[in-house]
Amino acid sequence: MQLLTSRPSYASAPVASALVAPTLVALFAAVAMPAYAGNLDAEGRIFTRWDFPDGLPFLGTGSKMESRLSERWAEALARGGFEPVGEPKTNSKGERYVLMLSAALPVPVSALPPGMEKQVWYEYWIRTITTPEGATPEKFTSSGSRYLIRCEPLTVMGLGSAYFANGDSTGQPNKVYAFYRSPMDLSGAAMNLPGHKQAAERSCSQEMAEATEKRTADNVRDLLERMEDMQKIMAVRMRKALPPGGASSAPASSDSNGSTSSTGSTDSPGETPSGLFALMQDPTLFDEQGQPRPARIRLYGANGGGAYLHKGVACYSDDTEIQVAGGLASSFKSLVGATSNLSIGMPATELSRSVEAGGWNMGAKWFYQEHAIPAGEPTTVRIGTPACQMTSGSFIAVPGVDYEAKNVRAAEKGLCMMTVNRILPNGDLKPVPITAASRCVPGAAAAKPALDVPRDGPKDGPKELPKQGPSAAAAVN
C-alpha cells in the first residue's frame, strides 16, 4: 500500500487551528465516553445506561453527572412517600436531624447490562432533614443520597448526594457529589447502617429470610462437624492413653434403639463413653496396628519469604522446625525457577494447580511441600511472604484429613491473613479454626494444649501490614 505524505504548511497553521478546534470540541461532546465506562463494574454501568441512555459525553462528565443526580432528586421529591427512620437524633454540632427513607423505585430492565437482565434492582433515597432550634435554616445542612439495592445477592450501591443550605433538602443544592461506586455488601456489618437495613427489609424480605435460614443451617452443620472432629481427636488421645490391649476391653457400644451395652448398664462416671469406644475401633481413624492414621498438610512458600512446619507442638522453636521455604539458597533456587514441589499424593486444589502451572508474580515463584502430621496432636505453621510478615498459628489435625496452609495478601482489602483449610473430597476448601502461636518457652515444646477446638480464627485477626515488596499473593490468591 502506497502512503502519500506532505510537509505541514506552517503559515496556515493558525487558520487551520481556528477552523478545526470548534469541530473537535463538538465531536468530543457528541461521543460517548468509553474510557470512563471502561472503569466501571457491571453494576456501575446500570446507572450510566439508566441516567445517560446515549452514553456520557467526553467533556463535562462530572458536571453532567451532578446535574443528572439533581434531576433525579427532584423526581424523588415529587414522588414523595418518604417515611422517617427511627427517632430524631442530635449530631456533634447540636443539630437535631431525622432520616427519611423514600419509596422503592424498580430499575427498568432496559437499564440493566447484558447478562443482568434477570436481576431485580430498586432505587431508594435517604433524606436528612435538619430541625434547628433557635437558629435560621441557612446555618444548617440537609441532604439527599441516592442508592440502589439488589436482593440476590444482597448488594447496595451509592451513587452520590446532594447537599442543601437549608433544613428540608429542597430547592437548589449548594453542593452535589455524583459517583459510581463498587457494590457494598449489605449482608455484613453494613446492614446496621441507618436506612439501609430498613430498605433491605422492605424490598428484600423474602431473600433476607431465606439467607438467615441458610446461615442458621450452615452454623448448625459447622457446629456438629466440629463436635464430631473433637470426638475423633478425643478417641485418638484416649486410645494412646490406654495400656496395651486396653482398647479391646472397653465396653460395647449401644445399639440404634438406645439399649445399654452388653453388660446391661449405661456408661458410669470414669468409664470410656460407648460412643468414643466405637470411634476407638473405627478403621478409618486407626490402622491395623491400632495407630492413628496421620493427617497431611500442604504448605505454600515463595522466594523472599519463609514457611516452616512444627509437628506435635502448639508453639515454634528451632528444635522442632521443618523448613519448607526460606533462607538464601531456597530464595535463589526459587528466583531462577529451580525449586520444585514436594508431593506425597495429596488431592489437588485450585491453588496447587495454579502453583504447578507456574504462579509467577514480579519474580516470586510459588511452590509447595506436602508433609504428614500427627493426628490428635497440635501442629504449628509459620508462613511469611514478600508481601506479608511472618505469621504463626496452630491447630489440631483429625486422623486421615488433608489440609493446606498459606499466607496471602488480599488485593482488594490490603490485608494479610494466614489460613488453614481442610481439603474436601471434591477439592473444595473449608476453613479450619486456628489459634495464634508464639515461640516455645523452655519445657513447653512437649506440652499438650487444651483439647477444645477453637471456634474462631486467629485471636489477633487480620492485620493491616506495610508493603514489603511486590505482592506475590495475587499469583495464587
Long-range contacts (C-beta under 8 A, 24 or more apart in sequence): 25-59, 28-57, 28-58, 28-59, 29-57, 29-58, 29-59, 29-60, 30-57, 31-55, 31-57, 31-58, 32-56, 32-57, 32-58, 33-57, 33-58, 33-61, 36-61, 40-180, 41-182, 41-183, 42-113, 42-115, 42-116, 43-148, 43-150, 43-155, 43-157, 43-182, 43-183, 44-157, 44-180, 44-181, 44-182, 45-113, 46-107, 46-111, 46-112, 46-113, 46-116, 46-121, 46-148, 47-111, 47-148, 47-157, 47-159, 47-180, 48-180, 49-110, 49-111, 49-112, 49-113, 50-107, 50-108, 50-111, 53-110, 62-178, 65-160, 65-178, 65-179, 66-160, 66-176, 66-177, 66-178, 67-176, 68-178, 69-146, 69-159, 69-160, 69-162, 69-176, 69-178, 70-162, 70-173, 70-176, 72-146, 73-125, 73-144, 73-146, 73-162, 73-173, 76-102, 76-105, 76-125, 76-144, 76-146, 77-144, 77-170, 79-103, 79-105, 82-125, 82-127, 85-126, 85-194, 85-195, 85-198, 86-194, 88-131, 95-130, 95-131, 95-132, 95-140, 96-130, 96-131, 96-132, 96-133, 97-128, 97-129, 97-130, 97-131, 97-142, 98-128, 98-129, 98-131, 99-126, 99-127, 99-128, 99-194, 99-195, 100-126, 100-127, 100-128, 100-129, 101-125, 101-126, 101-127, 101-195, 101-198, 101-199, 101-202, 102-126, 102-127, 104-149, 104-199, 104-202, 104-203, 107-148, 119-150, 119-152, 120-150, 120-151, 120-152, 121-148, 121-149, 121-150, 122-148, 122-149, 122-199, 122-203, 123-147, 123-148, 124-148, 124-149, 124-199, 124-203, 126-194, 126-195, 126-196, 126-199, 127-169, 128-169, 129-167, 129-168, 129-169, 130-167, 131-167, 132-167, 137-165, 137-166, 137-167, 137-168, 138-165, 138-166, 140-166, 140-167, 141-165, 142-166, 142-167, 142-168, 142-169, 143-169, 144-169, 147-196, 147-199, 149-186, 149-196, 149-199, 149-200, 149-203, 149-204, 150-183, 151-200, 151-203, 151-204, 151-206, 151-207, 151-208, 152-204, 152-207, 153-185, 153-187, 154-185, 154-186, 154-187, 154-200, 154-204, 154-207, 154-208, 154-211, 155-183, 155-184, 155-185, 155-186, 156-183, 156-184, 156-186, 156-190, 156-196, 156-199, 156-200, 157-181, 157-182, 157-183, 157-184, 158-184, 187-211, 226-433, 226-453, 226-455, 229-398, 229-453, 230-451, 230-452, 230-453, 231-275, 231-276, 231-279, 232-279, 232-285, 232-376, 232-398, 232-399, 233-375, 233-376, 233-396, 233-398, 233-451, 233-453, 234-276, 234-451, 235-276, 235-279, 235-280, 235-282, 235-285, 236-285, 236-292, 236-375, 236-376, 236-399, 237-376, 237-451, 238-272, 238-276, 238-280, 239-280, 239-286, 239-290, 239-292, 240-292, 240-376, 247-277, 247-280, 247-281, 247-290, 250-277, 250-280, 251-277, 252-277, 253-277, 253-278, 284-399, 284-400, 285-375, 285-399, 285-400, 286-399, 292-374, 292-375, 292-376, 292-399, 293-375, 293-399, 293-400, 294-372, 294-373, 294-374, 294-375, 294-399, 294-400, 295-372, 295-373, 295-374, 295-375, 295-379, 295-397, 295-398, 295-399, 295-400, 295-401, 295-402, 295-403, 296-344, 296-346, 296-370, 296-371, 296-372, 296-373, 296-401, 296-402, 296-403, 297-370, 297-371, 297-373, 297-379, 297-381, 297-397, 297-402, 297-403, 297-404, 297-405, 297-420, 298-346, 298-349, 298-352, 298-368, 298-369, 298-370, 298-402, 298-403, 298-404, 298-405, 298-423, 299-324, 299-325, 299-368, 299-369, 299-370, 299-371, 299-381, 299-383, 299-404, 299-405, 299-406, 300-351, 300-355, 300-366, 300-367, 300-368, 300-383, 300-404, 300-405, 300-406, 300-476, 301-325, 301-326, 301-330, 301-334, 301-366, 301-367, 301-368, 301-369, 301-383, 301-385, 302-334, 302-364, 302-365, 302-366, 302-367, 302-385, 302-386, 302-472, 303-330, 303-331, 303-332, 303-333, 303-334, 303-335, 303-339, 303-363, 303-364, 303-365, 303-386, 304-331, 304-364, 304-385, 304-386, 304-469, 304-472, 305-383, 305-384, 305-385, 305-386, 305-388, 305-407, 305-472, 306-382, 306-383, 306-384, 306-390, 307-369, 307-381, 307-382, 307-383, 307-384, 308-381, 308-382, 308-383, 309-371, 309-373, 309-379, 309-380, 309-381, 310-379, 310-380, 310-381, 310-382, 311-371, 311-373, 311-374, 311-377, 311-379, 312-374, 312-377, 312-378, 312-379, 313-378, 313-380, 313-394, 313-440, 313-444, 313-445, 313-446, 313-447, 314-378, 314-380, 314-394, 314-435, 314-437, 314-447, 314-449, 315-380, 315-394, 315-437, 315-438, 315-439, 315-440, 315-441, 315-444, 315-445, 316-380, 316-382, 316-392, 316-437, 316-438, 316-439, 316-440, 317-439, 317-440, 317-445, 319-445, 320-380, 320-440, 320-445, 322-371, 324-368, 324-369, 324-371, 325-367, 325-369, 334-364, 334-365, 334-367, 335-363, 335-365, 337-365, 339-365, 339-367, 340-367, 341-367, 341-368, 341-369, 342-368, 342-369, 342-370, 343-370, 344-370, 344-371, 344-372, 345-370, 346-370, 346-402, 346-404, 346-423, 347-402, 347-423, 347-425, 347-427, 348-427, 349-404, 349-423, 349-427, 349-429, 350-427, 351-404, 351-406, 351-476, 352-404, 354-475, 354-476, 355-476, 359-475, 359-476, 360-475, 361-470, 361-471, 361-472, 361-473, 361-474, 361-475, 362-469, 362-470, 362-471, 362-472, 363-470, 364-470, 364-472, 364-475, 366-472, 366-475, 366-476, 368-404, 373-397, 373-403, 375-399, 375-400, 375-401, 377-448, 378-448, 378-449, 380-437, 381-405, 381-418, 381-420, 382-437, 383-407, 383-418, 385-409, 385-472, 385-473, 386-468, 386-469, 386-470, 386-471, 386-472, 387-416, 387-467, 387-468, 387-469, 387-470, 387-471, 387-472, 387-473, 388-416, 388-418, 388-465, 388-468, 388-473, 389-416, 389-465, 389-468, 391-416, 391-417, 391-418, 391-458, 392-418, 392-436, 392-437, 392-438, 393-418, 393-420, 393-434, 393-435, 393-436, 393-437, 393-458, 394-434, 394-435, 394-437, 394-449, 395-420, 395-432, 395-433, 395-434, 395-435, 395-453, 396-449, 396-453, 403-432, 404-429, 406-476, 408-473, 408-476, 408-477, 409-465, 409-471, 409-473, 409-474, 409-477, 410-473, 410-477, 411-471, 411-473, 411-474, 411-477, 413-462, 414-464, 415-462, 415-463, 415-464, 415-465, 416-462, 416-463, 416-465, 416-473, 417-462, 418-458, 431-457, 433-457, 434-458, 435-459, 436-460
